Amino acid sequence: MVLGIATLIGFSQVSNSKKVVQYFIRGKEIASKHNEVFGSILREGDIPIPMTSDTCVTESKVSPFSDRIMMFIVTSLIALGIGYYGTSISTSLRRDLTLHYDRFIHEILKYSEDGAKFLLITDGWKSPHVQVIVMN
């Protein structure tokens, strides 16, 4: 989550498209909420909370990548996040945590679907190597 938050903050600063910026900001808000929920669970157990790395984000407004590449990176991070939550569900013995994982997976899937539908498909960002299938 921390890597995702920092990446989304940085990408939202340098994107050329308002629609893409809004998408990145929404993703940062989702990841921050997930981070807060799990941080509160750690606090309840008197377990130290890892530091965030969003302080490493610079003030730069010059994009090192195109919006398409940044969207590809974000969708890759989304896929990793879903995989990590799935692994966490299968290995956790705590029912309270698995409920959070399940709920968050659905939230991330909706976010990912919105990105695929409205940005990748409607803007025509097609790749010859990637086929996006959106199911209703």
The first five atom37 places (N, CA, C, CB, O) and aatype in JSON, in Angstrom:
{
  "aatype": [12, 19, 10, 7, 9, 0, 16, 10, 9, 7, 13, 15, 5, 19, 15, 2, 15, 11, 11, 19, 19, 5, 18, 13, 9, 1, 7, 11, 6, 9, 0, 15, 11, 8, 2, 6, 19, 13, 7, 15, 9, 10, 1, 6, 7, 3, 9, 14, 9, 14, 12, 16, 15, 3, 16, 4, 19, 16, 6, 15, 11, 19, 15, 14, 13, 15, 3, 1, 9, 12, 12, 13, 9, 19, 16, 15, 10, 9, 0, 10, 7, 9, 7, 18, 18, 7, 16, 15, 9, 15, 16, 15, 10, 1, 1, 3, 10, 16, 10, 8, 18, 3, 1, 13, 9, 8, 6, 9, 10, 11, 18, 15, 6, 3, 7, 0, 11, 13, 10, 10, 9, 16, 3, 7, 17, 11, 15, 14, 8, 19, 5, 19, 9, 19, 12, 2],
  "atom_mask": [
    [1, 1, 1, 1, 1],
    [1, 1, 1, 1, 1],
    [1, 1, 1, 1, 1],
    [1, 1, 1, 0, 1],
    [1, 1, 1, 1, 1],
    [1, 1, 1, 1, 1],
    [1, 1, 1, 1, 1],
    [1, 1, 1, 1, 1],
    [1, 1, 1, 1, 1],
    [1, 1, 1, 0, 1],
    [1, 1, 1, 1, 1],
    [1, 1, 1, 1, 1],
    [1, 1, 1, 1, 1],
    [1, 1, 1, 1, 1],
    [1, 1, 1, 1, 1],
    [1, 1, 1, 1, 1],
    [1, 1, 1, 1, 1],
    [1, 1, 1, 1, 1],
    [1, 1, 1, 1, 1],
    [1, 1, 1, 1, 1],
    [1, 1, 1, 1, 1],
    [1, 1, 1, 1, 1],
    [1, 1, 1, 1, 1],
    [1, 1, 1, 1, 1],
    [1, 1, 1, 1, 1],
    [1, 1, 1, 1, 1],
    [1, 1, 1, 0, 1],
    [1, 1, 1, 1, 1],
    [1, 1, 1, 1, 1],
    [1, 1, 1, 1, 1],
    [1, 1, 1, 1, 1],
    [1, 1, 1, 1, 1],
    [1, 1, 1, 1, 1],
    [1, 1, 1, 1, 1],
    [1, 1, 1, 1, 1],
    [1, 1, 1, 1, 1],
    [1, 1, 1, 1, 1],
    [1, 1, 1, 1, 1],
    [1, 1, 1, 0, 1],
    [1, 1, 1, 1, 1],
    [1, 1, 1, 1, 1],
    [1, 1, 1, 1, 1],
    [1, 1, 1, 1, 1],
    [1, 1, 1, 1, 1],
    [1, 1, 1, 0, 1],
    [1, 1, 1, 1, 1],
    [1, 1, 1, 1, 1],
    [1, 1, 1, 1, 1],
    [1, 1, 1, 1, 1],
    [1, 1, 1, 1, 1],
    [1, 1, 1, 1, 1],
    [1, 1, 1, 1, 1],
    [1, 1, 1, 1, 1],
    [1, 1, 1, 1, 1],
    [1, 1, 1, 1, 1],
    [1, 1, 1, 1, 1],
    [1, 1, 1, 1, 1],
    [1, 1, 1, 1, 1],
    [1, 1, 1, 1, 1],
    [1, 1, 1, 1, 1],
    [1, 1, 1, 1, 1],
    [1, 1, 1, 1, 1],
    [1, 1, 1, 1, 1],
    [1, 1, 1, 1, 1],
    [1, 1, 1, 1, 1],
    [1, 1, 1, 1, 1],
    [1, 1, 1, 1, 1],
    [1, 1, 1, 1, 1],
    [1, 1, 1, 1, 1],
    [1, 1, 1, 1, 1],
    [1, 1, 1, 1, 1],
    [1, 1, 1, 1, 1],
    [1, 1, 1, 1, 1],
    [1, 1, 1, 1, 1],
    [1, 1, 1, 1, 1],
    [1, 1, 1, 1, 1],
    [1, 1, 1, 1, 1],
    [1, 1, 1, 1, 1],
    [1, 1, 1, 1, 1],
    [1, 1, 1, 1, 1],
    [1, 1, 1, 0, 1],
    [1, 1, 1, 1, 1],
    [1, 1, 1, 0, 1],
    [1, 1, 1, 1, 1],
    [1, 1, 1, 1, 1],
    [1, 1, 1, 0, 1],
    [1, 1, 1, 1, 1],
    [1, 1, 1, 1, 1],
    [1, 1, 1, 1, 1],
    [1, 1, 1, 1, 1],
    [1, 1, 1, 1, 1],
    [1, 1, 1, 1, 1],
    [1, 1, 1, 1, 1],
    [1, 1, 1, 1, 1],
    [1, 1, 1, 1, 1],
    [1, 1, 1, 1, 1],
    [1, 1, 1, 1, 1],
    [1, 1, 1, 1, 1],
    [1, 1, 1, 1, 1],
    [1, 1, 1, 1, 1],
    [1, 1, 1, 1, 1],
    [1, 1, 1, 1, 1],
    [1, 1, 1, 1, 1],
    [1, 1, 1, 1, 1],
    [1, 1, 1, 1, 1],
    [1, 1, 1, 1, 1],
    [1, 1, 1, 1, 1],
    [1, 1, 1, 1, 1],
    [1, 1, 1, 1, 1],
    [1, 1, 1, 1, 1],
    [1, 1, 1, 1, 1],
    [1, 1, 1, 1, 1],
    [1, 1, 1, 1, 1],
    [1, 1, 1, 1, 1],
    [1, 1, 1, 0, 1],
    [1, 1, 1, 1, 1],
    [1, 1, 1, 1, 1],
    [1, 1, 1, 1, 1],
    [1, 1, 1, 1, 1],
    [1, 1, 1, 1, 1],
    [1, 1, 1, 1, 1],
    [1, 1, 1, 1, 1],
    [1, 1, 1, 1, 1],
    [1, 1, 1, 0, 1],
    [1, 1, 1, 1, 1],
    [1, 1, 1, 1, 1],
    [1, 1, 1, 1, 1],
    [1, 1, 1, 1, 1],
    [1, 1, 1, 1, 1],
    [1, 1, 1, 1, 1],
    [1, 1, 1, 1, 1],
    [1, 1, 1, 1, 1],
    [1, 1, 1, 1, 1],
    [1, 1, 1, 1, 1],
    [1, 1, 1, 1, 1],
    [1, 1, 1, 1, 1]
  ],
  "atom_positions": [
    [[0.81, -1.19, 0.0], [0.0, 0.0, 0.0], [0.86, 1.26, 0.0], [-0.92, 0.0, 1.19], [0.56, 2.22, -0.71]],
    [[1.9, 1.25, 0.78], [2.74, 2.44, 0.91], [3.4, 2.78, -0.43], [3.8, 2.23, 2.0], [3.46, 3.94, -0.81]],
    [[3.88, 1.77, -1.12], [4.46, 1.99, -2.44], [3.41, 2.55, -3.4], [5.06, 0.68, -3.0], [3.69, 3.47, -4.17]],
    [[2.23, 1.99, -3.35], [1.14, 2.45, -4.2], [0.75, 3.89, -3.93], [0.0, 0.0, 0.0], [0.53, 4.67, -4.86]],
    [[0.67, 4.26, -2.65], [0.32, 5.63, -2.29], [1.35, 6.61, -2.83], [0.2, 5.78, -0.76], [0.99, 7.61, -3.45]],
    [[2.62, 6.33, -2.61], [3.69, 7.22, -3.08], [3.68, 7.31, -4.61], [5.06, 6.73, -2.59], [3.85, 8.39, -5.17]],
    [[3.49, 6.19, -5.27], [3.46, 6.17, -6.73], [2.29, 6.99, -7.25], [3.36, 4.73, -7.26], [2.44, 7.78, -8.19]],
    [[1.12, 6.81, -6.66], [-0.06, 7.54, -7.11], [0.05, 9.04, -6.84], [-1.31, 6.99, -6.43], [-0.42, 9.85, -7.64]],
    [[0.65, 9.42, -5.73], [0.86, 10.84, -5.46], [1.77, 11.44, -6.54], [1.49, 11.06, -4.04], [1.45, 12.48, -7.12]],
    [[2.87, 10.78, -6.79], [3.81, 11.28, -7.8], [3.19, 11.33, -9.18], [0.0, 0.0, 0.0], [3.34, 12.33, -9.89]],
    [[2.5, 10.27, -9.57], [1.89, 10.24, -10.9], [0.8, 11.29, -11.04], [1.33, 8.86, -11.19], [0.64, 11.88, -12.11]],
    [[0.04, 11.53, -9.97], [-1.04, 12.52, -10.06], [-0.49, 13.93, -10.24], [-1.92, 12.46, -8.82], [-1.17, 14.8, -10.78]],
    [[0.73, 14.16, -9.8], [1.36, 15.48, -9.94], [1.81, 15.75, -11.36], [2.55, 15.59, -9.0], [1.88, 16.91, -11.78]],
    [[2.13, 14.71, -12.11], [2.78, 14.91, -13.41], [1.94, 14.5, -14.62], [4.06, 14.16, -13.44], [2.36, 14.71, -15.75]],
    [[0.78, 13.92, -14.4], [-0.04, 13.48, -15.53], [-0.55, 14.68, -16.32], [-1.22, 12.63, -15.04], [-0.79, 15.75, -15.76]],
    [[-0.72, 14.49, -17.62], [-1.2, 15.55, -18.51], [-2.72, 15.55, -18.66], [-0.57, 15.4, -19.86], [-3.28, 16.51, -19.18]],
    [[-3.38, 14.5, -18.21], [-4.83, 14.36, -18.38], [-5.54, 14.53, -17.05], [-5.17, 12.98, -18.99], [-5.19, 13.88, -16.06]],
    [[-6.54, 15.4, -17.02], [-7.31, 15.61, -15.79], [-8.03, 14.33, -15.36], [-8.32, 16.74, -15.97], [-8.17, 14.05, -14.17]],
    [[-8.49, 13.56, -16.35], [-9.19, 12.31, -16.05], [-8.24, 11.3, -15.39], [-9.8, 11.71, -17.33], [-8.63, 10.6, -14.46]],
    [[-7.03, 11.24, -15.88], [-6.04, 10.33, -15.31], [-5.63, 10.8, -13.92], [-4.8, 10.22, -16.24], [-5.46, 9.99, -13.01]],
    [[-5.46, 12.11, -13.74], [-5.13, 12.66, -12.42], [-6.22, 12.29, -11.42], [-4.97, 14.21, -12.5], [-5.91, 11.86, -10.3]],
    [[-7.48, 12.45, -11.81], [-8.59, 12.1, -10.9], [-8.56, 10.61, -10.56], [-9.95, 12.47, -11.54], [-8.84, 10.22, -9.42]],
    [[-8.23, 9.79, -11.54], [-8.15, 8.35, -11.3], [-7.04, 8.03, -10.3], [-7.91, 7.59, -12.62], [-7.24, 7.22, -9.39]],
    [[-5.89, 8.66, -10.47], [-4.77, 8.43, -9.54], [-5.11, 8.92, -8.14], [-3.51, 9.14, -10.05], [-4.78, 8.25, -7.16]],
    [[-5.75, 10.06, -8.03], [-6.13, 10.6, -6.71], [-7.12, 9.66, -6.03], [-6.73, 12.02, -6.85], [-7.02, 9.41, -4.83]],
    [[-8.08, 9.15, -6.79], [-9.04, 8.19, -6.23], [-8.31, 6.94, -5.72], [-10.09, 7.79, -7.29], [-8.63, 6.43, -4.65]],
    [[-7.33, 6.47, -6.48], [-6.56, 5.3, -6.04], [-5.77, 5.58, -4.78], [0.0, 0.0, 0.0], [-5.67, 4.72, -3.91]],
    [[-5.2, 6.79, -4.68], [-4.46, 7.16, -3.47], [-5.39, 7.17, -2.27], [-3.79, 8.55, -3.65], [-5.02, 6.72, -1.19]],
    [[-6.61, 7.68, -2.44], [-7.57, 7.72, -1.34], [-7.97, 6.31, -0.91], [-8.82, 8.51, -1.76], [-8.1, 6.04, 0.28]],
    [[-8.15, 5.42, -1.87], [-8.49, 4.03, -1.55], [-7.34, 3.38, -0.78], [-8.81, 3.23, -2.85], [-7.57, 2.75, 0.26]],
    [[-6.12, 3.52, -1.28], [-4.96, 2.91, -0.62], [-4.74, 3.51, 0.77], [-3.7, 3.11, -1.48], [-4.38, 2.79, 1.7]],
    [[-4.96, 4.8, 0.91], [-4.79, 5.45, 2.23], [-5.81, 4.9, 3.22], [-4.94, 6.97, 2.1], [-5.5, 4.69, 4.39]],
    [[-7.04, 4.69, 2.74], [-8.07, 4.12, 3.62], [-7.68, 2.71, 4.06], [-9.45, 4.1, 2.9], [-7.83, 2.37, 5.23]],
    [[-7.2, 1.9, 3.13], [-6.78, 0.54, 3.47], [-5.63, 0.6, 4.49], [-6.34, -0.25, 2.19], [-5.61, -0.16, 5.46]],
    [[-4.69, 1.49, 4.26], [-3.56, 1.65, 5.16], [-4.04, 2.06, 6.56], [-2.58, 2.71, 4.6], [-3.51, 1.57, 7.56]],
    [[-5.01, 2.94, 6.63], [-5.53, 3.39, 7.92], [-6.23, 2.26, 8.67], [-6.51, 4.57, 7.73], [-6.06, 2.1, 9.88]],
    [[-7.02, 1.46, 7.95], [-7.73, 0.35, 8.58], [-6.74, -0.64, 9.18], [-8.64, -0.37, 7.56], [-6.86, -1.03, 10.34]],
    [[-5.75, -1.05, 8.39], [-4.78, -2.02, 8.9], [-3.87, -1.4, 9.95], [-3.95, -2.58, 7.76], [-3.43, -2.09, 10.86]],
    [[-3.59, -0.1, 9.83], [-2.81, 0.58, 10.86], [-3.54, 0.61, 12.19], [0.0, 0.0, 0.0], [-2.93, 0.44, 13.24]],
    [[-4.86, 0.81, 12.16], [-5.63, 0.82, 13.4], [-5.64, -0.56, 14.06], [-7.07, 1.28, 13.14], [-5.64, -0.66, 15.29]],
    [[-5.64, -1.61, 13.25], [-5.59, -2.97, 13.79], [-4.23, -3.2, 14.47], [-5.83, -4.04, 12.66], [-4.16, -3.81, 15.54]],
    [[-3.16, -2.72, 13.85], [-1.84, -2.84, 14.46], [-1.77, -2.03, 15.76], [-0.75, -2.36, 13.48], [-1.21, -2.5, 16.76]],
    [[-2.33, -0.83, 15.75], [-2.31, 0.01, 16.97], [-3.04, -0.67, 18.12], [-2.96, 1.38, 16.69], [-2.59, -0.63, 19.26]],
    [[-4.18, -1.3, 17.81], [-4.95, -2.01, 18.84], [-4.12, -3.11, 19.49], [-6.22, -2.61, 18.24], [-4.28, -3.39, 20.68]],
    [[-3.23, -3.73, 18.73], [-2.39, -4.79, 19.26], [-1.04, -4.31, 19.75], [0.0, 0.0, 0.0], [-0.15, -5.12, 20.02]],
    [[-0.87, -2.99, 19.88], [0.4, -2.4, 20.3], [1.57, -2.86, 19.42], [0.69, -2.75, 21.76], [2.67, -3.13, 19.91]],
    [[1.31, -2.94, 18.14], [2.34, -3.32, 17.17], [2.75, -2.06, 16.42], [1.82, -4.44, 16.18], [1.88, -1.31, 15.98]],
    [[4.04, -1.81, 16.26], [4.48, -0.6, 15.55], [3.96, -0.57, 14.11], [6.01, -0.51, 15.56], [3.91, -1.59, 13.43]],
    [[3.59, 0.62, 13.68], [3.08, 0.82, 12.32], [4.24, 1.25, 11.44], [1.92, 1.87, 12.29], [4.97, 2.18, 11.79]],
    [[4.43, 0.6, 10.29], [5.53, 1.01, 9.39], [5.35, 2.45, 8.93], [5.6, 0.07, 8.17], [4.23, 2.94, 8.77]],
    [[6.46, 3.12, 8.71], [6.42, 4.49, 8.23], [5.99, 4.52, 6.77], [7.79, 5.18, 8.4], [6.23, 3.57, 6.02]],
    [[5.36, 5.62, 6.39], [4.99, 5.79, 4.99], [6.18, 6.35, 4.23], [3.75, 6.71, 4.84], [7.09, 6.94, 4.81]],
    [[6.15, 6.17, 2.92], [7.24, 6.7, 2.1], [6.77, 7.84, 1.21], [7.85, 5.6, 1.26], [7.48, 8.24, 0.29]],
    [[5.56, 8.37, 1.48], [5.07, 9.45, 0.65], [5.85, 10.75, 0.85], [3.61, 9.69, 0.93], [5.7, 11.69, 0.06]],
    [[6.67, 10.81, 1.87], [7.52, 11.99, 2.06], [8.65, 12.02, 1.04], [8.08, 12.02, 3.48], [9.31, 13.05, 0.87]],
    [[8.88, 10.91, 0.37], [9.93, 10.83, -0.65], [9.48, 11.38, -2.0], [10.4, 9.4, -0.81], [10.29, 11.5, -2.92]],
    [[8.2, 11.7, -2.13], [7.68, 12.22, -3.39], [8.14, 13.67, -3.53], [6.12, 12.11, -3.44], [7.97, 14.47, -2.62]],
    [[8.72, 13.99, -4.68], [9.22, 15.34, -4.91], [8.09, 16.25, -5.4], [10.37, 15.33, -5.94], [6.96, 15.8, -5.59]],
    [[8.41, 17.51, -5.59], [7.45, 18.5, -6.07], [7.45, 18.6, -7.59], [7.75, 19.86, -5.46], [6.81, 19.5, -8.14]],
    [[8.13, 17.74, -8.28], [8.29, 17.82, -9.72], [6.95, 17.79, -10.44], [9.16, 16.68, -10.22], [6.02, 17.09, -10.03]],
    [[6.86, 18.56, -11.5], [5.67, 18.56, -12.37], [6.01, 18.04, -13.76], [5.08, 19.98, -12.47], [5.17, 18.05, -14.65]],
    [[7.24, 17.58, -13.93], [7.7, 17.05, -15.21], [7.55, 15.53, -15.19], [9.19, 17.46, -15.49], [8.11, 14.85, -14.33]],
    [[6.78, 15.03, -16.13], [6.5, 13.6, -16.15], [7.67, 12.81, -16.75], [5.23, 13.32, -16.94], [8.13, 13.13, -17.84]],
    [[8.14, 11.79, -16.04], [9.18, 10.93, -16.6], [8.61, 9.89, -17.56], [9.94, 10.24, -15.47], [9.35, 9.26, -18.32]],
    [[7.28, 9.71, -17.53], [6.61, 8.7, -18.34], [5.38, 9.3, -19.01], [6.21, 7.48, -17.47], [4.89, 10.36, -18.62]],
    [[4.89, 8.6, -20.02], [3.61, 8.99, -20.64], [2.47, 8.56, -19.72], [3.45, 8.35, -22.07], [2.67, 7.72, -18.83]],
    [[1.29, 9.13, -19.93], [0.12, 8.72, -19.15], [-0.19, 7.24, -19.35], [-1.1, 9.57, -19.53], [-0.62, 6.56, -18.41]],
    [[0.04, 6.74, -20.55], [-0.22, 5.32, -20.81], [0.69, 4.43, -19.98], [-0.02, 5.02, -22.3], [0.24, 3.43, -19.42]],
    [[1.96, 4.78, -19.89], [2.89, 3.96, -19.1], [2.54, 4.05, -17.62], [4.36, 4.41, -19.33], [2.58, 3.05, -16.91]],
    [[2.18, 5.24, -17.15], [1.8, 5.38, -15.73], [0.54, 4.56, -15.44], [1.56, 6.87, -15.38], [0.45, 3.95, -14.37]],
    [[-0.42, 4.55, -16.36], [-1.62, 3.73, -16.17], [-1.26, 2.24, -16.15], [-2.66, 4.01, -17.28], [-1.82, 1.48, -15.37]],
    [[-0.34, 1.84, -17.01], [0.1, 0.44, -17.02], [0.74, 0.08, -15.67], [1.11, 0.2, -18.17], [0.47, -0.99, -15.12]],
    [[1.58, 0.96, -15.14], [2.23, 0.71, -13.85], [1.17, 0.6, -12.75], [3.24, 1.84, -13.51], [1.24, -0.3, -11.91]],
    [[0.21, 1.51, -12.75], [-0.84, 1.49, -11.72], [-1.68, 0.22, -11.84], [-1.74, 2.75, -11.84], [-2.0, -0.4, -10.82]],
    [[-2.05, -0.18, -13.06], [-2.84, -1.41, -13.19], [-2.02, -2.63, -12.77], [-3.33, -1.57, -14.63], [-2.59, -3.6, -12.26]],
    [[-0.73, -2.6, -12.96], [0.14, -3.69, -12.48], [0.17, -3.72, -10.97], [1.57, -3.53, -13.04], [0.12, -4.8, -10.37]],
    [[0.24, -2.55, -10.33], [0.21, -2.49, -8.87], [-1.14, -2.97, -8.32], [0.5, -1.05, -8.38], [-1.2, -3.6, -7.27]],
    [[-2.21, -2.65, -9.04], [-3.54, -3.12, -8.64], [-3.56, -4.65, -8.65], [-4.65, -2.55, -9.57], [-4.04, -5.27, -7.7]],
    [[-3.05, -5.25, -9.72], [-3.03, -6.71, -9.82], [-2.21, -7.32, -8.69], [-2.47, -7.14, -11.18], [-2.61, -8.33, -8.1]],
    [[-1.07, -6.7, -8.38], [-0.25, -7.2, -7.26], [-1.01, -7.1, -5.94], [1.06, -6.41, -7.17], [-0.99, -8.03, -5.14]],
    [[-1.68, -5.98, -5.73], [-2.44, -5.78, -4.49], [-3.53, -6.81, -4.33], [0.0, 0.0, 0.0], [-3.71, -7.36, -3.24]],
    [[-4.25, -7.09, -5.39], [-5.31, -8.11, -5.33], [-4.71, -9.48, -5.01], [-6.11, -8.15, -6.66], [-5.26, -10.24, -4.22]],
    [[-3.58, -9.78, -5.63], [-2.91, -11.05, -5.36], [-2.45, -11.17, -3.91], [0.0, 0.0, 0.0], [-2.59, -12.22, -3.29]],
    [[-1.9, -10.07, -3.38], [-1.45, -10.08, -1.98], [-2.62, -10.25, -1.02], [-0.69, -8.79, -1.65], [-2.52, -10.99, -0.04]],
    [[-3.73, -9.57, -1.31], [-4.91, -9.74, -0.44], [-5.44, -11.17, -0.53], [-6.03, -8.73, -0.84], [-5.84, -11.74, 0.48]],
    [[-5.43, -11.76, -1.73], [-5.88, -13.14, -1.88], [-5.0, -14.1, -1.1], [0.0, 0.0, 0.0], [-5.49, -15.02, -0.44]],
    [[-3.69, -13.89, -1.17], [-2.77, -14.72, -0.39], [-3.01, -14.53, 1.09], [-1.3, -14.39, -0.74], [-2.96, -15.49, 1.87]],
    [[-3.27, -13.31, 1.49], [-3.52, -13.02, 2.91], [-4.79, -13.72, 3.39], [-3.65, -11.5, 3.13], [-4.82, -14.23, 4.51]],
    [[-5.83, -13.74, 2.56], [-7.06, -14.45, 2.94], [-6.77, -15.93, 3.18], [-8.14, -14.28, 1.85], [-7.24, -16.52, 4.14]],
    [[-5.98, -16.51, 2.29], [-5.75, -17.95, 2.38], [-4.82, -18.35, 3.51], [-5.19, -18.45, 1.09], [-4.79, -19.52, 3.9]],
    [[-4.08, -17.41, 4.05], [-3.12, -17.77, 5.11], [-3.46, -17.2, 6.48], [-1.75, -17.29, 4.72], [-2.83, -17.56, 7.47]],
    [[-4.46, -16.33, 6.55], [-4.8, -15.71, 7.82], [-5.76, -16.58, 8.61], [-5.42, -14.33, 7.6], [-6.69, -17.17, 8.06]],
    [[-5.52, -16.66, 9.9], [-6.41, -17.4, 10.78], [-7.42, -16.48, 11.47], [-5.6, -18.15, 11.83], [-8.3, -16.94, 12.2]],
    [[-7.3, -15.19, 11.23], [-8.18, -14.22, 11.86], [-9.33, -13.85, 10.93], [-7.4, -12.95, 12.27], [-9.12, -13.31, 9.84]],
    [[-10.53, -14.16, 11.36], [-11.71, -13.89, 10.55], [-11.93, -12.39, 10.35], [-12.94, -14.52, 11.2], [-12.41, -11.98, 9.3]],
    [[-11.59, -11.58, 11.34], [-11.79, -10.14, 11.19], [-10.91, -9.57, 10.07], [-11.48, -9.42, 12.52], [-11.33, -8.66, 9.36]],
    [[-9.71, -10.11, 9.91], [-8.83, -9.63, 8.85], [-9.32, -10.09, 7.48], [-7.41, -10.12, 9.09], [-9.27, -9.33, 6.51]],
    [[-9.79, -11.35, 7.39], [-10.24, -11.84, 6.09], [-11.46, -11.06, 5.6], [-10.58, -13.34, 6.18], [-11.64, -10.92, 4.39]],
    [[-12.28, -10.57, 6.5], [-13.42, -9.73, 6.09], [-12.92, -8.43, 5.46], [-14.34, -9.43, 7.29], [-13.47, -7.97, 4.45]],
    [[-11.9, -7.84, 6.05], [-11.31, -6.62, 5.47], [-10.69, -6.92, 4.11], [-10.24, -6.02, 6.43], [-10.88, -6.16, 3.16]],
    [[-9.94, -8.01, 4.01], [-9.3, -8.37, 2.74], [-10.35, -8.54, 1.65], [-8.47, -9.67, 2.9], [-10.2, -8.02, 0.54]],
    [[-11.4, -9.27, 1.97], [-12.46, -9.52, 0.98], [-13.11, -8.22, 0.54], [-13.52, -10.48, 1.56], [-13.3, -7.99, -0.66]],
    [[-13.45, -7.38, 1.47], [-14.09, -6.1, 1.16], [-13.17, -5.22, 0.31], [-14.47, -5.36, 2.46], [-13.61, -4.58, -0.64]],
    [[-11.88, -5.21, 0.66], [-10.92, -4.38, -0.06], [-10.66, -4.91, -1.48], [-9.61, -4.29, 0.72], [-10.45, -4.14, -2.41]],
    [[-10.66, -6.23, -1.63], [-10.49, -6.8, -2.97], [-11.6, -6.3, -3.88], [-10.49, -8.35, -2.91], [-11.34, -5.9, -5.02]],
    [[-12.83, -6.32, -3.39], [-13.96, -5.86, -4.21], [-13.83, -4.38, -4.56], [-15.27, -6.11, -3.49], [-14.16, -3.97, -5.67]],
    [[-13.37, -3.59, -3.61], [-13.19, -2.16, -3.85], [-12.1, -1.92, -4.91], [-12.83, -1.44, -2.54], [-12.26, -1.07, -5.79]],
    [[-11.01, -2.66, -4.81], [-9.92, -2.51, -5.77], [-10.35, -2.99, -7.16], [-8.67, -3.28, -5.3], [-10.0, -2.38, -8.16]],
    [[-11.11, -4.09, -7.21], [-11.59, -4.59, -8.49], [-12.49, -3.56, -9.18], [-12.35, -5.91, -8.3], [-12.4, -3.39, -10.4]],
    [[-13.33, -2.89, -8.43], [-14.19, -1.85, -8.99], [-13.34, -0.69, -9.52], [-15.2, -1.33, -7.93], [-13.6, -0.17, -10.61]],
    [[-12.34, -0.31, -8.76], [-11.42, 0.76, -9.19], [-10.69, 0.35, -10.47], [-10.39, 1.08, -8.07], [-10.57, 1.15, -11.4]],
    [[-10.23, -0.87, -10.52], [-9.52, -1.38, -11.69], [-10.44, -1.42, -12.91], [-8.96, -2.78, -11.4], [-10.04, -1.04, -14.01]],
    [[-11.66, -1.88, -12.71], [-12.63, -1.95, -13.81], [-12.93, -0.56, -14.35], [-13.93, -2.63, -13.34], [-13.02, -0.37, -15.57]],
    [[-13.08, 0.41, -13.46], [-13.32, 1.79, -13.9], [-12.16, 2.3, -14.74], [-13.54, 2.71, -12.69], [-12.37, 2.97, -15.75]],
    [[-10.96, 1.99, -14.34], [-9.8, 2.4, -15.11], [-9.78, 1.75, -16.48], [0.0, 0.0, 0.0], [-9.46, 2.4, -17.48]],
    [[-10.12, 0.47, -16.53], [-10.13, -0.24, -17.82], [-11.22, 0.31, -18.73], [-10.32, -1.75, -17.61], [-10.98, 0.55, -19.92]],
    [[-12.4, 0.5, -18.19], [-13.53, 0.96, -19.0], [-13.33, 2.39, -19.5], [-14.82, 0.87, -18.21], [-13.38, 2.65, -20.7]],
    [[-13.11, 3.28, -18.57], [-13.18, 4.69, -18.91], [-11.88, 5.27, -19.45], [-13.59, 5.47, -17.72], [-11.9, 6.23, -20.21]],
    [[-10.77, 4.7, -19.08], [-9.51, 5.25, -19.55], [-8.9, 4.42, -20.67], [-8.53, 5.36, -18.4], [-8.57, 4.95, -21.73]],
    [[-8.74, 3.15, -20.43], [-8.06, 2.31, -21.41], [-8.9, 2.05, -22.66], [-7.65, 1.0, -20.78], [-8.39, 2.06, -23.78]],
    [[-10.2, 1.8, -22.46], [-11.05, 1.45, -23.59], [-11.6, 2.69, -24.28], [-12.2, 0.56, -23.13], [-11.44, 2.84, -25.5]],
    [[-12.23, 3.6, -23.53], [-12.86, 4.76, -24.17], [-11.84, 5.71, -24.77], [-13.72, 5.5, -23.17], [-12.15, 6.39, -25.75]],
    [[-10.65, 5.78, -24.21], [-9.62, 6.65, -24.79], [-8.81, 5.94, -25.86], [-8.69, 7.15, -23.7], [-7.92, 6.53, -26.47]],
    [[-9.12, 4.66, -26.09], [-8.46, 3.92, -27.16], [-7.02, 3.55, -26.88], [0.0, 0.0, 0.0], [-6.23, 3.39, -27.8]],
    [[-6.66, 3.42, -25.6], [-5.28, 3.06, -25.25], [-5.14, 1.55, -25.36], [-4.92, 3.54, -23.81], [-5.16, 0.83, -24.36]],
    [[-4.99, 1.1, -26.56], [-4.89, -0.34, -26.79], [-3.44, -0.73, -26.99], [-5.73, -0.77, -28.02], [-2.64, 0.04, -27.52]],
    [[-3.13, -1.91, -26.56], [-1.81, -2.46, -26.76], [-1.95, -3.75, -27.56], [-1.09, -2.72, -25.41], [-2.89, -4.51, -27.33]],
    [[-1.05, -4.02, -28.47], [-1.15, -5.26, -29.22], [-0.89, -6.49, -28.35], [-0.19, -5.24, -30.38], [-1.19, -7.61, -28.77]],
    [[-0.34, -6.28, -27.16], [0.02, -7.4, -26.3], [-0.99, -7.63, -25.16], [1.39, -7.17, -25.72], [-0.91, -8.64, -24.46]],
    [[-1.93, -6.7, -24.98], [-2.86, -6.79, -23.87], [-4.28, -6.7, -24.39], [-2.59, -5.67, -22.82], [-4.61, -5.81, -25.18]],
    [[-5.11, -7.62, -23.95], [-6.5, -7.57, -24.32], [-7.31, -7.35, -23.05], [-6.94, -8.87, -25.06], [-7.19, -8.14, -22.1]],
    [[-8.11, -6.3, -23.01], [-8.91, -5.98, -21.84], [-10.32, -6.48, -22.09], [-8.9, -4.45, -21.53], [-10.94, -6.12, -23.09]],
    [[-10.83, -7.32, -21.2], [-12.18, -7.84, -21.29], [-12.93, -7.35, -20.08], [-12.19, -9.39, -21.39], [-12.55, -7.64, -18.94]],
    [[-14.0, -6.6, -20.32], [-14.82, -6.09, -19.22], [-16.13, -6.84, -19.26], [-15.05, -4.54, -19.33], [-16.84, -6.83, -20.27]],
    [[-16.46, -7.48, -18.15], [-17.68, -8.26, -18.07], [-18.72, -7.48, -17.28], [-17.43, -9.63, -17.41], [-18.4, -6.86, -16.27]],
    [[-19.94, -7.5, -17.75], [-21.04, -6.79, -17.05], [-21.7, -7.69, -16.05], [-22.08, -6.26, -18.03], [-22.64, -7.27, -15.37]]
  ]
}
